[in-house]
Amino acid sequence: MQSRNLPAGLQKDLSASLRVTVKEKKVERTFAKPWKKPMPSPDDDIAPMYEGLKKHEFRLCHCKKCGAWYWPATDCMKHDSEPYLGNMEWAKASGKGKVFTFNVHYRAFHPGFVDELPYVYAMIELDEGPMITSNIIGCDPKEVKVGMPVEVVFQDINDQFTLPMFRPAQ
């Protein structure tokens, strides 16, 4: 990931936590910092999303019948659904959206977040329609605004998990 027009401190943080190299469709991961935050605990319903994130693919639940998108996985609300989510699939999504609402954290509620203060926790309205919560990275927290266009970046936290973070759209 290239960090353009960012203050030196943010460039350093981004390169340390988001360093990735893509070679022949295989993602090579580099973990510069040990993960100190709580680990994700996905259940079977959202495991396909986490499998996609490991491949640096942003996936959402998609209705094969009408094209509606959902997060988290659920039955389609626009028509009768097939049993056991039969008309739903996990499909690649754009990973683009805009900030719907956000807050800036100045106090860490877990020791793993202390080094990142202040940080932005936001609700992102994805271009496909659903909303997802994540962190906004790659800019000063004072620059984050409601309606700001953002795009997904992938943060590899260990060999098992990759998390979706968002940065200002480039």
N, CA, C and O of each residue as an XYZ file, in Angstrom:
680
protein
N       0.841     -1.177      0.000
C       0.000      0.000      0.000
C       0.879      1.230      0.000
O       1.845      1.306      0.759
N       0.561      2.172     -0.825
C       1.298      3.419     -0.826
C       0.578      4.414      0.049
O      -0.649      4.506      0.029
N       1.352      5.163      0.820
C       0.746      6.209      1.641
C       1.147      7.542      1.041
O       2.314      7.931      1.076
N       0.170      8.232      0.492
C       0.431      9.495     -0.201
C      -0.013     10.671      0.652
O      -1.064     10.627      1.291
N       0.794     11.719      0.657
C       0.440     12.981      1.296
C       0.007     12.824      2.744
O      -0.921     13.498      3.191
N       0.658     11.958      3.467
C       0.338     11.770      4.870
C       1.493     12.278      5.721
O       2.645     12.240      5.288
N       1.196     12.756      6.930
C       2.268     13.149      7.829
C       3.207     11.971      8.081
O       2.781     10.817      8.039
N       4.467     12.256      8.340
C       5.487     11.223      8.503
C       5.090     10.180      9.551
O       5.303      8.988      9.328
N       4.527     10.588     10.675
C       4.138      9.648     11.725
C       3.085      8.669     11.247
O       3.142      7.484     11.575
N       2.103      9.162     10.460
C       1.062      8.271      9.949
C       1.621      7.337      8.885
O       1.227      6.173      8.816
N       2.551      7.841      8.042
C       3.162      6.980      7.040
C       3.882      5.826      7.714
O       3.787      4.685      7.263
N       4.603      6.116      8.792
C       5.326      5.084      9.511
C       4.345      4.059     10.084
O       4.569      2.854      9.961
N       3.249      4.529     10.715
C       2.262      3.626     11.286
C       1.623      2.753     10.208
O       1.437      1.553     10.412
N       1.287      3.345      9.069
C       0.658      2.576      8.007
C       1.591      1.510      7.467
O       1.182      0.366      7.265
N       2.847      1.877      7.231
C       3.755      0.903      6.657
C       4.047     -0.217      7.638
O       4.297     -1.347      7.218
N       4.023      0.065      8.930
C       4.296     -0.973      9.918
C       3.132     -1.940     10.054
O       3.348     -3.131     10.279
N       1.898     -1.455      9.922
C       0.762     -2.328     10.185
C       0.094     -2.863      8.918
O      -0.681     -3.816      8.993
N       0.377     -2.274      7.766
C      -0.348     -2.673      6.566
C       0.571     -3.077      5.416
O       0.181     -2.974      4.253
N       1.761     -3.526      5.718
C       2.717     -3.873      4.685
C       2.319     -5.194      4.041
O       2.247     -6.214      4.726
N       2.059     -5.194      2.733
C       1.696     -6.414      2.032
C       2.312     -6.395      0.642
O       2.473     -5.334      0.040
N       2.650     -7.555      0.145
C       3.170     -7.689     -1.195
C       2.344     -8.755     -1.890
O       2.106     -9.819     -1.319
N       1.905     -8.492     -3.102
C       1.139     -9.482     -3.840
C       2.050    -10.079     -4.898
O       2.631     -9.355     -5.706
N       2.175    -11.420     -4.891
C       2.993    -12.123     -5.868
C       2.178    -13.278     -6.428
O       1.740    -14.153     -5.681
N       1.974    -13.283     -7.746
C       1.307    -14.374     -8.440
C       0.011    -14.803     -7.746
O      -0.197    -15.987     -7.480
N      -0.840    -13.847     -7.462
C      -2.148    -14.070     -6.841
C      -2.048    -14.664     -5.440
O      -3.065    -15.044     -4.859
N      -0.857    -14.749     -4.896
C      -0.695    -15.225     -3.518
C      -0.324    -14.009     -2.682
O       0.545    -13.226     -3.066
N      -0.977    -13.854     -1.553
C      -0.699    -12.711     -0.697
C       0.414    -13.092      0.264
O       0.282    -14.042      1.035
N       1.504    -12.349      0.215
C       2.616    -12.562      1.129
C       2.447    -11.574      2.274
O       2.339    -10.371      2.041
N       2.425    -12.063      3.492
C       2.146    -11.216      4.637
C       3.393    -10.921      5.446
O       4.269    -11.769      5.611
N       3.450     -9.694      5.947
C       4.510     -9.277      6.850
C       3.845     -8.694      8.086
O       3.048     -7.762      7.976
N       4.159     -9.223      9.250
C       3.570     -8.754     10.493
C       4.641     -7.989     11.259
O       5.528     -8.587     11.868
N       4.552     -6.658     11.224
C       5.584     -5.832     11.845
C       5.388     -5.680     13.346
O       6.357     -5.511     14.086
N       4.144     -5.739     13.798
C       3.853     -5.538     15.217
C       3.039     -6.714     15.735
O       2.135     -7.186     15.046
N       3.341     -7.195     16.937
C       2.472     -8.239     17.492
C       1.091     -7.671     17.810
O       0.979     -6.536     18.275
N       0.054     -8.444     17.563
C      -1.331     -8.029     17.796
C      -1.635     -8.106     19.285
O      -1.504     -9.170     19.891
N      -2.042     -6.985     19.881
C      -2.323     -6.924     21.310
C      -3.809     -6.722     21.618
O      -4.211     -6.719     22.781
N      -4.601     -6.557     20.595
C      -6.037     -6.285     20.775
C      -6.818     -7.591     20.840
O      -6.275     -8.653     20.535
N      -8.088     -7.523     21.236
C      -8.898     -8.742     21.235
C      -8.953     -9.358     19.835
O      -8.998     -8.645     18.832
N      -8.948    -10.671     19.785
C      -9.001    -11.382     18.509
C     -10.448    -11.496     18.026
O     -11.366    -11.598     18.840
N     -10.657    -11.480     16.702
C     -11.999    -11.717     16.177
C     -12.447    -13.137     16.547
O     -11.620    -14.033     16.715
N     -13.736    -13.326     16.668
C     -14.264    -14.669     16.936
C     -15.455    -14.923     16.009
O     -16.605    -14.941     16.448
N     -15.161    -15.118     14.718
C     -16.260    -15.300     13.758
C     -16.983    -16.629     13.960
O     -16.369    -17.649     14.270
N     -18.300    -16.591     13.776
C     -19.066    -17.833     13.812
C     -19.213    -18.347     12.375
O     -18.731    -17.721     11.431
N     -19.875    -19.476     12.224
C     -20.013    -20.093     10.898
C     -20.725    -19.191      9.897
O     -20.469    -19.272      8.695
N     -21.624    -18.326     10.387
C     -22.386    -17.464      9.479
C     -21.518    -16.428      8.770
O     -21.808    -16.060      7.632
N     -20.459    -15.950      9.425
C     -19.626    -14.921      8.785
C     -18.222    -15.421      8.447
O     -17.385    -14.645      7.987
N     -17.958    -16.704      8.669
C     -16.646    -17.263      8.324
C     -16.262    -17.010      6.865
O     -15.091    -16.737      6.600
N     -17.208    -17.089      5.887
C     -16.811    -16.821      4.494
C     -16.263    -15.401      4.286
O     -15.411    -15.191      3.423
N     -16.737    -14.442      5.059
C     -16.191    -13.097      4.927
C     -14.726    -13.089      5.364
O     -13.872    -12.510      4.692
N     -14.445    -13.733      6.493
C     -13.070    -13.767      6.991
C     -12.149    -14.559      6.066
O     -10.971    -14.227      5.939
N     -12.670    -15.603      5.419
C     -11.881    -16.336      4.432
C     -11.513    -15.419      3.264
O     -10.389    -15.461      2.762
N     -12.466    -14.593      2.838
C     -12.185    -13.628      1.775
C     -11.167    -12.584      2.204
O     -10.276    -12.230      1.432
N     -11.294    -12.091      3.430
C     -10.350    -11.078      3.914
C      -8.918    -11.605      3.895
O      -7.993    -10.864      3.565
N      -8.725    -12.886      4.249
C      -7.382    -13.472      4.210
C      -6.802    -13.422      2.805
O      -5.584    -13.358      2.641
N      -7.668    -13.450      1.783
C      -7.236    -13.367      0.382
C      -7.244    -11.922     -0.115
O      -7.032    -11.665     -1.300
N      -7.489    -10.987      0.792
C      -7.621     -9.562      0.469
C      -8.768     -9.317     -0.501
O      -8.654     -8.540     -1.449
N      -9.881    -10.003     -0.235
C     -11.135     -9.796     -0.945
C     -12.166     -9.331      0.076
O     -12.284     -9.906      1.158
N     -12.906     -8.296     -0.275
C     -13.967     -7.794      0.592
C     -15.272     -8.414      0.123
O     -15.734     -8.118     -0.979
N     -15.874     -9.271      0.944
C     -17.084     -9.989      0.569
C     -18.271     -9.566      1.430
O     -18.134     -9.268      2.616
N     -19.428     -9.552      0.798
C     -20.701     -9.322      1.482
C     -21.668    -10.414      1.060
O     -21.438    -11.110      0.071
N     -22.732    -10.560      1.800
C     -23.776    -11.524      1.474
C     -24.641    -10.918      0.363
O     -25.084     -9.774      0.466
N     -24.872    -11.690     -0.690
C     -25.522    -11.194     -1.902
C     -26.659    -12.131     -2.297
O     -26.490    -13.351     -2.305
N     -27.813    -11.560     -2.625
C     -28.959    -12.361     -3.053
C     -28.812    -12.704     -4.535
O     -28.700    -11.813     -5.378
N     -28.813    -13.992     -4.842
C     -28.679    -14.450     -6.227
C     -29.947    -14.192     -7.039
O     -29.914    -14.166     -8.269
N     -31.062    -14.001     -6.337
C     -32.352    -13.820     -7.025
C     -32.584    -12.367     -7.446
O     -33.000    -12.113     -8.576
N     -32.320    -11.414     -6.549
C     -32.640    -10.012     -6.869
C     -31.429     -9.074     -6.849
O     -31.542     -7.919     -7.258
N     -30.272     -9.556     -6.377
C     -29.069     -8.723     -6.393
C     -28.865     -7.851     -5.170
O     -27.920     -7.063     -5.136
N     -29.728     -7.966     -4.154
C     -29.558     -7.152     -2.940
C     -28.334     -7.616     -2.159
O     -27.977     -8.794     -2.187
N     -27.692     -6.672     -1.458
C     -26.501     -6.950     -0.654
C     -26.835     -6.794      0.826
O     -27.640     -5.945      1.208
N     -26.198     -7.633      1.659
C     -26.454     -7.592      3.098
C     -25.167     -7.782      3.894
O     -24.248     -8.478      3.462
N     -25.121     -7.158      5.047
C     -24.132     -7.416      6.092
C     -24.833     -7.173      7.411
O     -25.407     -6.099      7.593
N     -24.817     -8.104      8.329
C     -24.271     -9.463      8.217
C     -25.185    -10.352      7.386
O     -26.207     -9.898      6.871
N     -24.810    -11.614      7.259
C     -25.578    -12.564      6.455
C     -26.994    -12.689      7.011
O     -27.193    -12.787      8.222
N     -27.952    -12.683      6.125
C     -29.360    -12.800      6.512
C     -30.166    -13.249      5.303
O     -29.649    -13.302      4.187
N     -31.440    -13.572      5.532
C     -32.336    -13.834      4.410
C     -32.581    -12.532      3.668
O     -32.506    -11.454      4.257
N     -32.875    -12.630      2.369
C     -33.204    -11.437      1.596
C     -34.550    -10.905      2.075
O     -35.495    -11.671      2.263
N     -34.632     -9.621      2.267
C     -35.845     -8.992      2.790
C     -36.779     -8.524      1.678
O     -37.855     -7.997      1.961
N     -36.383     -8.708      0.411
C     -37.168     -8.176     -0.700
C     -38.143     -9.189     -1.290
O     -38.980     -8.827     -2.117
N     -38.049    -10.446     -0.879
C     -38.940    -11.503     -1.395
C     -38.832    -12.715     -0.480
O     -38.027    -12.725      0.452
N     -39.636    -13.729     -0.742
C     -39.536    -14.963      0.036
C     -38.162    -15.577     -0.196
O     -37.670    -15.616     -1.324
N     -37.558    -16.048      0.867
C     -36.223    -16.627      0.765
C     -36.273    -18.138      0.814
O     -37.206    -18.730      1.357
N     -35.262    -18.746      0.242
C     -35.134    -20.197      0.295
C     -34.619    -20.597      1.678
O     -33.935    -19.808      2.329
N     -34.935    -21.806      2.132
C     -34.448    -22.242      3.441
C     -32.917    -22.255      3.505
O     -32.237    -22.477      2.504
N     -32.409    -22.016      4.685
C     -30.975    -22.079      4.970
C     -30.152    -21.156      4.067
O     -29.068    -21.520      3.610
N     -30.676    -19.977      3.823
C     -29.991    -18.962      3.002
C     -29.664    -19.492      1.605
O     -28.640    -19.133      1.024
N     -30.538    -20.347      1.069
C     -30.280    -20.988     -0.218
C     -30.141    -20.048     -1.396
O     -29.472    -20.387     -2.372
N     -30.758    -18.869     -1.334
C     -30.629    -17.932     -2.447
C     -29.567    -16.861     -2.168
O     -29.449    -15.886     -2.910
N     -28.794    -17.054     -1.085
C     -27.760    -16.078     -0.730
C     -26.381    -16.667     -0.991
O     -26.183    -17.879     -0.900
N     -25.422    -15.787     -1.320
C     -24.038    -16.207     -1.529
C     -23.109    -15.117     -1.026
O     -23.500    -13.952     -0.948
N     -21.897    -15.483     -0.689
C     -20.868    -14.506     -0.341
C     -20.176    -14.118     -1.641
O     -19.636    -14.980     -2.335
N     -20.186    -12.837     -1.977
C     -19.627    -12.371     -3.247
C     -18.716    -11.168     -3.002
O     -18.877    -10.430     -2.029
N     -17.760    -10.992     -3.909
C     -16.853     -9.841     -3.823
C     -17.657     -8.551     -3.956
O     -18.527     -8.426     -4.817
N     -17.347     -7.613     -3.097
C     -17.972     -6.291     -3.144
C     -16.883     -5.259     -3.422
O     -15.695     -5.585     -3.419
N     -17.283     -4.041     -3.659
C     -16.324     -2.995     -4.051
C     -15.388     -2.578     -2.936
O     -14.254     -2.182     -3.205
N     -15.839     -2.658     -1.671
C     -15.007     -2.167     -0.572
C     -14.987     -0.646     -0.507
O     -14.130     -0.062      0.156
N     -15.922     -0.008     -1.188
C     -15.990      1.456     -1.198
C     -17.277      1.913     -0.532
O     -18.293      1.217     -0.549
N     -17.209      3.080      0.043
C     -18.391      3.635      0.688
C     -18.122      5.031      1.182
O     -17.221      5.718      0.700
N     -18.927      5.449      2.164
C     -18.730      6.775      2.746
C     -19.006      6.687      4.246
O     -19.741      5.817      4.713
N     -18.403      7.600      4.973
C     -18.584      7.637      6.422
C     -20.014      8.069      6.714
O     -20.445      9.142      6.293
N     -20.745      7.226      7.439
C     -22.123      7.537      7.829
C     -22.121      8.277      9.168
O     -22.822      9.275      9.332
N     -21.339      7.786     10.112
C     -21.148      8.434     11.408
C     -19.837      7.920     11.986
O     -19.328      6.889     11.545
N     -19.287      8.624     12.965
C     -18.002      8.213     13.530
C     -17.806      8.845     14.896
O     -18.497      9.791     15.275
N     -16.850      8.298     15.620
C     -16.389      8.949     16.840
C     -14.882      8.804     16.917
O     -14.304      7.870     16.363
N     -14.261      9.733     17.607
C     -12.819      9.716     17.795
C     -12.559      9.302     19.239
O     -13.055      9.928     20.175
N     -11.783      8.250     19.403
C     -11.455      7.748     20.739
C     -10.155      8.394     21.220
O      -9.121      8.321     20.556
N     -10.235      9.020     22.378
C      -9.066      9.627     23.003
C      -8.622      8.836     24.228
O      -7.573      9.108     24.811
N      -9.434      7.853     24.608
C      -9.132      7.012     25.760
C      -9.246      5.554     25.313
O     -10.192      5.177     24.621
N      -8.288      4.760     25.710
C      -8.301      3.340     25.353
C      -9.125      2.564     26.370
O      -8.907      2.676     27.576
N     -10.066      1.783     25.875
C     -10.884      0.947     26.742
C     -10.315     -0.469     26.826
O     -10.882     -1.340     27.485
N      -9.197     -0.683     26.154
C      -8.445     -1.940     26.210
C      -6.980     -1.561     26.015
O      -6.684     -0.704     25.182
N      -6.055     -2.172     26.755
C      -4.640     -1.780     26.657
C      -4.055     -1.919     25.253
O      -3.087     -1.230     24.929
N      -4.611     -2.785     24.418
C      -4.096     -2.968     23.071
C      -4.276     -1.768     22.160
O      -3.648     -1.698     21.104
N      -5.127     -0.817     22.549
C      -5.405      0.343     21.707
C      -4.616      1.588     22.111
O      -4.674      2.603     21.417
N      -3.886      1.525     23.212
C      -3.197      2.710     23.748
C      -2.267      3.355     22.731
O      -2.239      4.580     22.613
N      -1.512      2.559     22.002
C      -0.531      3.105     21.052
C      -1.170      3.780     19.841
O      -0.480      4.464     19.085
N      -2.463      3.601     19.648
C      -3.128      4.167     18.468
C      -3.951      5.406     18.772
O      -4.563      5.970     17.864
N      -3.983      5.838     20.003
C      -4.777      7.015     20.374
C      -4.240      8.271     19.721
O      -3.024      8.427     19.609
N      -5.104      9.168     19.289
C      -6.540      8.983     19.081
C      -6.782      8.165     17.812
O      -5.989      8.211     16.872
N      -7.880      7.419     17.796
C      -8.238      6.656     16.604
C      -9.723      6.857     16.310
O     -10.507      7.231     17.182
N     -10.083      6.595     15.046
C     -11.457      6.819     14.579
C     -12.170      5.479     14.407
O     -11.674      4.584     13.722
N     -13.325      5.354     15.029
C     -14.203      4.205     14.858
C     -15.434      4.725     14.124
O     -16.075      5.674     14.574
N     -15.762      4.102     12.989
C     -16.809      4.661     12.130
C     -17.790      3.608     11.650
O     -17.487      2.415     11.614
N     -18.964      4.074     11.287
C     -19.937      3.260     10.574
C     -19.844      3.697      9.119
O     -20.024      4.870      8.790
N     -19.559      2.727      8.258
C     -19.365      2.988      6.833
C     -20.606      2.520      6.083
O     -21.020      1.369      6.217
N     -21.198      3.414      5.293
C     -22.281      3.025      4.392
C     -21.632      2.599      3.084
O     -21.120      3.431      2.335
N     -21.656      1.307      2.816
C     -20.996      0.766      1.632
C     -21.777      1.124      0.366
O     -22.994      1.302      0.409
N     -21.069      1.228     -0.756
C     -21.725      1.555     -2.024
C     -22.828      0.558     -2.367
O     -23.801      0.914     -3.032
N     -22.680     -0.698     -1.912
C     -23.692     -1.715     -2.183
C     -24.930     -1.569     -1.295
O     -25.955     -2.196     -1.562
N     -24.849     -0.745     -0.237
C     -26.007     -0.508      0.619
C     -25.830     -0.824      2.088
O     -26.206     -0.006      2.927
N     -25.262     -1.999      2.447
C     -25.127     -2.307      3.876
C     -24.178     -1.358      4.598
O     -23.409     -0.623      3.979
N     -24.256     -1.396      5.909
C     -23.341     -0.617      6.747
C     -22.471     -1.582      7.529
O     -22.909     -2.663      7.921
N     -21.222     -1.170      7.749
C     -20.262     -1.965      8.501
C     -19.454     -1.016      9.374
O     -19.212      0.128      8.988
N     -19.039     -1.479     10.537
C     -18.204     -0.643     11.400
C     -16.754     -1.056     11.264
O     -16.440     -2.231     11.075
N     -15.873     -0.068     11.364
C     -14.442     -0.309     11.254
C     -13.704      0.944     11.687
O     -14.312      1.920     12.126
N     -12.387      0.901     11.558
C     -11.560      2.070     11.840
C     -11.255      2.807     10.550
O     -11.142      2.201      9.484
N     -11.125      4.118     10.659
C     -10.638      4.946      9.551
C      -9.166      5.200      9.848
O      -8.818      5.725     10.906
N      -8.311      4.827      8.914
C      -6.874      5.003      9.091
C      -6.324      5.804      7.912
O      -7.026      6.044      6.929
N      -5.075      6.210      8.022
C      -4.424      6.882      6.902
C      -4.701      8.364      6.802
O      -4.399      8.983      5.782
N      -5.270      8.942      7.841
C      -5.483     10.386      7.861
C      -5.568     10.834      9.309
O      -5.770     10.024     10.213
N      -5.415     12.114      9.514
C      -5.575     12.682     10.844
C      -7.045     12.550     11.247
O      -7.923     12.832     10.432
N      -7.336     12.130     12.478
C      -8.737     12.012     12.898
C      -9.545     13.292     12.676
O     -10.756     13.220     12.470
N      -8.898     14.460     12.714
C      -9.603     15.730     12.504
C     -10.091     15.892     11.065
O     -10.956     16.723     10.792
N      -9.539     15.102     10.147
C      -9.931     15.195      8.739
C     -11.166     14.365      8.407
O     -11.768     14.551      7.349
N     -11.549     13.458      9.291
C     -12.697     12.582      9.020
C     -13.988     13.384      9.127
O     -14.197     14.119     10.092
N     -14.845     13.234      8.130
C     -16.125     13.944      8.069
C     -17.221     12.977      7.645
O     -16.955     12.009      6.933
N     -18.444     13.232      8.073
C     -19.592     12.469      7.597
C     -19.704     12.697      6.090
O     -19.606     13.829      5.617
N     -19.909     11.623      5.350
C     -20.006     11.704      3.893
C     -18.682     11.530      3.177
O     -18.660     11.462      1.948
N     -17.571     11.455      3.909
C     -16.249     11.312      3.299
C     -16.147      9.960      2.584
O     -16.431      8.925      3.185
N     -15.743      9.959      1.301
C     -15.557      8.693      0.584
C     -14.370      7.918      1.175
O     -13.317      8.488      1.460
N     -14.568      6.605      1.350
C     -13.516      5.746      1.903
C     -13.434      4.456      1.095
O     -14.351      4.109      0.350
N     -12.304      3.747      1.262
C     -12.102      2.459      0.604
C     -11.420      1.506      1.568
O     -10.705      1.922      2.480
N     -11.654      0.230      1.351
C     -11.116     -0.779      2.257
C      -9.611     -0.964      2.041
O      -9.117     -0.866      0.918
N      -8.907     -1.226      3.113
C      -7.529     -1.718      3.103
C      -7.518     -2.907      4.038
O      -8.343     -2.990      4.948
N      -6.605     -3.816      3.831
C      -6.594     -5.062      4.582
C      -5.430     -5.070      5.570
O      -4.277     -4.858      5.195
N      -5.753     -5.316      6.830
C      -4.727     -5.365      7.862
C      -4.563     -6.814      8.316
O      -5.425     -7.370      8.997
N      -3.439     -7.409      7.926
C      -3.124     -8.774      8.336
C      -2.635     -8.720      9.776
O      -1.609     -8.102     10.060
N      -3.365     -9.367     10.693
C      -2.965     -9.298     12.097
C      -2.181    -10.534     12.534
O      -1.416    -10.473     13.496
N      -2.365    -11.640     11.843
C      -1.571    -12.848     12.062
C      -1.872    -13.798     10.892
O      -2.524    -13.406      9.923
N      -1.400    -15.029     10.987
C      -1.627    -15.978      9.892
C      -3.087    -16.393      9.749
O      -3.474    -16.908      8.700
N      -3.896    -16.184     10.767
C      -5.286    -16.623     10.732
C      -6.274    -15.527     10.360
O      -7.318    -15.813      9.775
N      -5.960    -14.272     10.690
C      -6.952    -13.216     10.516
C      -6.407    -11.996      9.788
O      -5.267    -11.573      9.984
N      -7.268    -11.453      8.945
C      -7.070    -10.168      8.292
C      -8.323     -9.357      8.590
O      -9.437     -9.879      8.543
N      -8.132     -8.074      8.897
C      -9.272     -7.211      9.221
C      -9.460     -6.148      8.144
O      -8.486     -5.674      7.559
N     -10.726     -5.770      7.881
C     -10.962     -4.667      6.947
C     -10.883     -3.335      7.697
O     -11.598     -3.121      8.677
N     -10.029     -2.467      7.239
C      -9.942     -1.092      7.743
C     -10.298     -0.199      6.551
O     -10.325     -0.664      5.412
N     -10.565      1.055      6.809
C     -10.914      1.969      5.729
C     -10.028      3.203      5.784
O      -9.640      3.659      6.859
N      -9.711      3.742      4.597
C      -8.913      4.960      4.476
C      -9.636      5.900      3.526
O     -10.528      5.478      2.791
N      -9.255      7.178      3.538
C      -9.868      8.098      2.561
C      -9.654      7.548      1.136
O      -8.567      7.076      0.803
N     -10.694      7.616      0.314
C     -10.603      7.103     -1.054
C      -9.563      7.886     -1.829
O      -9.426      9.099     -1.670
N      -8.837      7.176     -2.667
C      -7.756      7.789     -3.443
C      -8.178      8.021     -4.875
O      -7.394      8.530     -5.676
